[in-house]
């Protein structure tokens, strides 16, 4: 890891889906969550991910912002920006 000793990088993604999570228009996104999140958890430099209370294939989409069912977010922690970049640009996440 090339991160600074004693520090981690927290990465927060916030978005608003085009449709509710059970709508076919976001089916491809929802269907990829477990695979992409699982890959991230196995990456060198991964530290932690905020988990949702929903079932398989829901990621953390059950956590809502201001009660809006289309607002979704995820929070991950990494040892370094290089570790996060490797996951984002060099895996199925891309």
KABEL-V916713 format. One line per field, one symbol per residue. psi: psi as a letter, one per 30 degrees, with the letter a starting at -180 (. if undefined). burial: 1 if it has 24 or more other ideal C-beta (glycine too) atoms within 12 Angstrom, else 0. Layout:
BEGIN
psi->???
burial->???
END
This chain:
BEGIN
psi->kglkkgllkkkkkkljlfllfgkffgeeeeffeeeeeeeeffkkfkelkkklflakgfbgffklkggjffklllklkleleeeeeeeefgafe.
burial->0000000010101000100010000100110010011001101011101101000011111010000000011111011100110111000010
END
